[in-house]
Amino acid sequence: MLAAPIPADETQRLRALQQMQLLDTPADERVEIITQLASRLFDLPIVLVALADQDRMWFKSCRGFKMTEVPRDISICSHVIVQDDVFVIENCLSDARFHDNPEVAFDPHIRFYAGVHLKAPSGHCIGTLCIIDTVPRSFSSDDRVLLRDLARLAQHQLHYIALATTDELTQIPNRRGFLQLAGQALAATNRMGRPSVLLLINLNDFRMIIENFDHDAADSALAHFAHYLTLSCRESDAVGRIDGDQFCVLMANSDAEGARALVKRLVGQVAQLNSSGLVPMSLRFSIGLVVTNPAQDKDLEALLIRANAQLQENRRRQRH
């Protein structure tokens, strides 16, 4: 069996996928319609919209297939994300690369496969739209054009879905997106019996930028702060803008020491930002921090309330 190569931009590709907040989300009618349409147009039993996570292909839409995900290392879809055009195998049994692939040798007994990559707004490939048959078949140039058109439509729908969880100004998750991503991370870490850290970050006296400058300057400052906050975090941390001048970070599988290291990095990054000339006045911030108990702390909204109480107390201490 030929294993698919790892894309050269794998780290950036995975980050783009995570930022879109699509993994492990419920079925969406906007995508389901496309897989149903592809099944009818090509008269094929199986159509998938597959997203390429680190070690699995997860199906945002799955028509005619029993599973919701498969290991990435055996999935034929994993070969599509490194292709620039339609990837077609007219008969998998006669193809030396795939005749012994588990998806070919066993259920679902794939014989014909055609797939097109799907890209994030950043241009990184995040998955595929693929059509599958259990018997060999030919695939014409017109068929390729039609599959490309359907893939573009699926890609646009995924972008629209992602926009509902992305803050347009900072391009990081909004409150809804953060709660979704951080909630999944918290639940996974709790199952392992390991603590997490929730940090609520508030920009102090931010209204002064609006009062002394203008809204464009304020928007620019927020966007730059979000960028430097992201640079301070680990790749596995969930970061979001949950209110006007409030940001939040969930550090899954971390503790107070890890949080202190992040805050130290953030202090350095913000000092660099303040001296860069990118913001009209120096930015200052306050933090509320909660270290979770994996046996008890399962409600993210309750953790935010606790973090906000500590944040307000820290702000009072700073004023005095």
N, C-alpha and C positions, 0 to 999 in steps of 0.2 A: 504493500500500500504506500502510495506517495503522500508524504505529509506536506501540508501547505507551508510555504515560507512565512516567517514573521515579517510584517510590513516594516519598512525602515523607520516610519513615523509612529511606531506602536504606542509609545508613551503619550504623545500628543493626541493620537487617535482615541485612545481610551479616555483621556481627559475630556475630549470633545463629546464623546458618548455619554459620560457621566454628567456633564453639564446640561445635556438635553433632558435628563430626568425621565427617560423612557423605560428603563429596565424594570421588570417586575411590576408593571402597571397594568390595570385592567384592559380588556379588549376595548377598542375604540371603533365606533361605526364608520368613521371616515376612512380607516385603513381596511376594515372588514369588507367594505364595498369594493375596494380595489382587488382584493384577492378573489372575491366572488366573480367579479367581472373578468379577471384573467382566466379563471377556471372555465367560464362559459365561452370566452373568445377562442381559447386554444383547445377546448374540449379535453381538459386534463383533470385528473382526480386530485392532485396535490399542488397547492400554491402556498408559499410561505413568505412572510416578511420577517427576516431573521436579522437580529442584532448581534454583532460579534463582541461579546464580553471577553474578559481576560482568558478564561478557560472554558467557555461554553458559547454555543450559539443559542440565544433565547429568542423565541418567536413572539413578536408583537401581534401578528396575525397568523393563524394556522388553519388552513382548510384541507381536510382529508388526511390529516396526520395525527397520530394518537398522542404524541409527546409535546410538551411545551418548551423543551430545550434538549440539546444533545451536546456531548463533549466536543469542543472545538477541534481537537486534534484528529477526529475521525470524520468531521463534517465536510461534505463537498463544498458547502457554502464558504468555508474558510479559504478556498482557493480563489473565490470571486473577488474578495476584498483587495487582492493584489493585482487585479486585472484592470485594464483601461477600457475594455469593451465587453460585449456580451460573451459569456463563457458557456460553451455548448458541448455536451457529450451526447451523441446520438445513440450510442449503444455502450453502456458502461461495461458490459461483460467482455466486449472485444477491445477495451481500452486498457493497456498494460498498467496505466497509472491507477485505475480504480476497480479492476475486476475482483480484487480481494478485499475491497473496502467493506467494513461491516454493514454499512447502509445498502450495499449492493448484494452482498452474500446472504444477508438476513433481512428481516423485516425493516423497512418497507419494500425491500427488493427493487431498488431504484434501477431502472434501465436507461431512461432518457432524463437528462437534466439540462436546464438552461437558466442562467442567472445573470443579473446585472447589479453592479454595486449601488449603494445608497450613500449619500454624503451628508455630513453635517454642514451648517452654514459656514464653518471655517474651511471647508474643502476637504477635510479628512474623512476617509471612508468609515462608516459605522456599521454597515451591514449589507444585506442583499434582498432583492426581490427575485424569487426563483420559482420556476414551474417544473413539475416532476411527473413522469409517467412510469408505469410498471412494465411497459413494453417499449422496445426501441421505436424511434420515429425520426423522420427527417425534419430539418428546420430551415426554412427559406430565408432569403434576405429580407422579404417583407415581414416575416415573423420576427426577425431581429429588430426591425424598426418599431413594430408594435410593442414588443417587450420593453424597449428603451423608453417609449412614450409612457407606458404604464409605470415604469420605475421612476420617471420624473414626477409623475402624479403622486406616487407613494411618498417620494422624498419631500415634496411640498407639504403633504399632509402631516408628515412627521415633524417638519419645521413648525407648522401651525400649532400642533399639540405642544411642542416644546416651549413656544412663546408664552403659553399660559402659565408656565412655571419659571420664567426667566425675567429678571428685571431689565427692562429695555435700556436704561441709562448705563448701568454698570456691567451688564452682560454676565452677572452671576445670578444664582437662583433668587427669586423673590420669596416672600414669606411662605406662600403655598409650596413652592419648589423645595425650599429649605426643610420645611416640616416633613415633606415626603421623603427626601433623601436622608435627612438626619434620623427620622423615625425608623427607617429600614436599618441604618447603621447601628442605632441604639439597640434595636431588637436582636440583631445578630450578635452584638457584643455581649448583651445580657445572657443570651443562650450559652455563650462560652464561659459565663461567670466572671467576666472581666469588667473593670470599671471604665467609664468614659468621662470626659470633661466637657461641660457646656460653658462657653464664654459668650456673654452679652456685652457688646462694645458700643459705646455712645460717644459721638463727637461732641466735645464741650463747646458751648458758645458758638455753635455753627450758624445761628441766625445772624451773627455779626457780619458774616460774609455777604449775606443777602442785603442787609441794611447798608453796608459800606461799599458794596460793589454792585452786583446784579445777579439774576438767577442763572445766567450762563456761567458766571464764575463759580457759583455754588455747585452747579451740575458738574462742572469740570473737576472741582475739588472732590466731590463724591466718587466720581469715576476713577480718579487717580488713587484715592484712599483704598477703594475696593481692589485695585490692581496690586498695591503694595501689601495689603492684607493677605491677598492670595499668595503672594511671594513668600510671606512669613509662615504659611501653613504647610503641612505635609500634603502630599498628593492624595492621601486617603481621607483628609479632613473635609467635612461638609461645611461650606461657607455660603452665607446668604445675606442679602440686605432685606431685613424684615420690617423696616419702617423708614421714615424719611432720612434720619441721620443715625440709625441704629443698624448694626451688623451683628451677625451671630456665627459662631464656629462650634461644631461638635467634633471633638477629638475622640474618635472611637478607639477603644483599647489603649487608654492613656491614663495618667494620674496627675497629681498636683505638680510633680516635678516636670512632667512633659508640658503642662500648661505654662509653668514659669519660663521654660525654654522658648515656647512660642511667643509669650509676651516680650521677652528680651529681644527676640528677632524683630517683632513688630515695632518696638521702641526704636531700634536701629533703622528699620525701613522708613518709618515716619520721619525720623530726623533727616534721613537722606532726601525724602520727599520735600520737607520744609526748606531745605537748602537748595533745591533744584530750580526754583523759580516757576514751578508748574502750578503752584497754588498761590492765591493772592495774599494770604496771611498764614502764619504757622497754625497747624492743626494740633489740637490736644484731644485726648480721649480718656474715658473712664471705663473700667471693666468690672462686671459682676461675674463670678466664677462659681460653678457647682461641680463637685466631683460626685459621680453617681454611685449608688449602691446597686449592683446588678440584680439583687434579689428583690429590691423594693421599687426602684425608680424606673417605671415603665411608661409614664405619661410625660411626653415631651413638653406639652403646654404647662404642666405643673412645674417642670424644671425651669422653664422660662420665667415663671412667676418668682421662683426662688432666686434665680440669677438677677432679675430686675430689682428685687429687694436689696440684694447685696450691692448692686450697682448704685442705687440711690444712697445707700449708706456710705459707700466709698466717695461719692460726689460731695456729700456733706462734709466728710473729713477733709477732702481737698480744699473746700471753700474756707474751712476754719484753720 
